[in-house]
Amino acid sequence: MVRVDELADSGGLLGDAGALRRRLAEDGYLFFRGLLPVAEVRAAGAGVLAELRRGGWVDDRGIPSVDRRALNSMEALGDPAFRAAITSPAFNQLPYLAPLRGLIRLILGPQAFSYPAKVLRAVYPEGPPGVARGRYVHQDYAVSGVQDMLTTWVPLMEIPVRLGGLAVRPGSHLGRPQRPRVLRRDERGWAAAHYQEGDALVFHCLTSHAALPNRGMSLRLSGDFRWQRPDQRVPAQLVLGPAGGRRELFSRMFAREPWWEPVPAGMSLSPREQLAAIPPGPSRYFAVHPGWQRWQPPGGVVH
Ligand SMILES: O=C(O)CCC(=O)C(=O)O
């Protein structure tokens, strides 16, 4: 098992934009215990699990199927049960909940928005063949090509370290870009937590992170929700969906829900490969390592 340090809880900084930005600039991440209402997170997790159970991913006792249905989320999207889970209202609602949205807006600015494209992770206990992409040490700048994009990683169930939650490397946002590699067992300097429903981990797009191996007996369920300011270029696929629809992804399904908020009007959308091919510009929060001027997007998708 990888030995990890405990994430620092930034709950005491809630409401203080300056202090939150300073902590983010120092550590590259912010962690909050119990930020989100447990009932909403539990409903999202239960809804996701119910869909996956219907599709045979787990049995009635929650034991994962012997045949792994998918290693990564992209592959999982080919499965109707996973599609039902990722399009469920309770899961989609999470980034629109006021404690999370309000927190991110305090840090990024009042117009910051979450991409309608969200990532659901249903990670099987680790075993060959292959290693899930989330297990590679990587930085999310490759996902969007947007400087100062923030990722929020939200556990949809209790996730002890043994079940392979997310680890971040504090301070790594101040370093150079990393080549993707699977996090080694003997590495030091990483931090994670025994996550509970309601917790949220926020990290900067230059912060190195990787999922720990799932050495448990159940699927690990979590969601990634990403955020940016509208006055920067916006990756089209994260707003319109991977197939490049004409309208905001999910707007047809959820526009009438009381929690839905459309992305800001008049933004400038570009293909994300184009944005992610360019080195990041200056950050609003810290001095970017000059090594980023030689940034090359990783060959394969590793987030
Ligand atoms: O949860 C995982 O497996 C990986 C998450 C991740 O890489 C991310 O949120 O960017």
The ligand as a Tripos MOL2 file, in Angstrom:
@<TRIPOS>MOLECULE
LIG
   10     9     1     0     0
SMALL
NO_CHARGES

@<TRIPOS>ATOM
      1 O1        -10.6310    9.3070   -9.3180 O.co2     1 LIG1
      2 C1         -9.7500    8.9220  -10.0770 C.2       1 LIG1
      3 O2         -9.5450    7.7360  -10.3120 O.co2     1 LIG1
      4 C2         -8.8500    9.9300  -10.7520 C.3       1 LIG1
      5 C3         -9.3590   11.3210  -10.6300 C.3       1 LIG1
      6 C4         -8.5730   12.3020  -11.4270 C.2       1 LIG1
      7 O3         -7.5530   12.0200  -11.9830 O.2       1 LIG1
      8 C5         -9.0760   13.6660  -11.5580 C.2       1 LIG1
      9 O4        -10.0490   14.0220  -10.8840 O.co2     1 LIG1
     10 O5         -8.4970   14.4260  -12.3550 O.co2     1 LIG1
@<TRIPOS>BOND
     1     1     2 2
     2     2     3 1
     3     2     4 1
     4     4     5 1
     5     5     6 1
     6     6     7 2
     7     6     8 1
     8     8     9 2
     9     8    10 1
@<TRIPOS>SUBSTRUCTURE
     1 LIG1         1 GROUP 0 **** ****
